[in-house]
Amino acid sequence: MSSRTGKTTMARKVKIARTGKRRKRKEQNKGTTPKFAIHKK
C-alpha cells in the first residue's frame, strides 16, 4: 500500500506531464497553419 503523500506526488507528476497533450494532439491532427494569410502581396 502506497502512502497518501506518494500517491499525491505521483498524481501531480502525471498531471504536469499531461498538460497541453490535448491541444498538441488537436494541432497535430488538424495542422498548425495560422488562420490568417501569411503573404498577401
C-alpha positions as CSV (number, residue, x, y, z in Angstrom):
1,M,0.0,0.0,0.0
2,S,1.4,3.4,-1.0
3,S,1.4,6.3,1.3
4,R,-1.0,9.2,0.6
5,T,1.9,11.5,0.0
6,G,3.4,9.1,-2.6
7,K,0.1,9.0,-4.4
8,T,-0.3,12.8,-4.4
9,T,3.2,13.3,-5.7
10,M,2.7,10.8,-8.4
11,A,-0.7,12.2,-9.4
12,R,0.9,15.7,-9.6
13,K,3.8,14.4,-11.8
14,V,1.3,12.7,-14.1
15,K,-0.9,15.9,-14.3
16,I,2.1,18.1,-15.2
17,A,3.2,15.6,-17.8
18,R,-0.3,15.5,-19.4
19,T,-0.7,19.3,-19.7
20,G,-1.1,20.5,-23.2
21,K,-1.5,17.0,-24.5
22,R,-5.0,17.5,-25.8
23,R,-4.0,20.8,-27.5
24,K,-0.9,19.2,-29.1
25,R,-2.9,16.2,-30.4
26,K,-5.6,18.5,-31.9
27,E,-2.9,20.6,-33.6
28,Q,-1.2,17.5,-34.9
29,N,-4.4,16.2,-36.4
30,K,-5.6,19.4,-37.9
31,G,-2.3,21.0,-38.8
32,T,-0.9,24.1,-37.3
33,T,-1.3,26.6,-40.1
34,P,-2.4,30.1,-38.9
35,K,-5.9,31.2,-39.6
36,F,-4.7,34.4,-41.4
37,A,-3.0,34.6,-44.8
38,I,0.8,34.9,-44.3
39,H,1.8,36.6,-47.6
40,K,-1.0,38.6,-49.2
41,K,1.1,40.5,-51.8
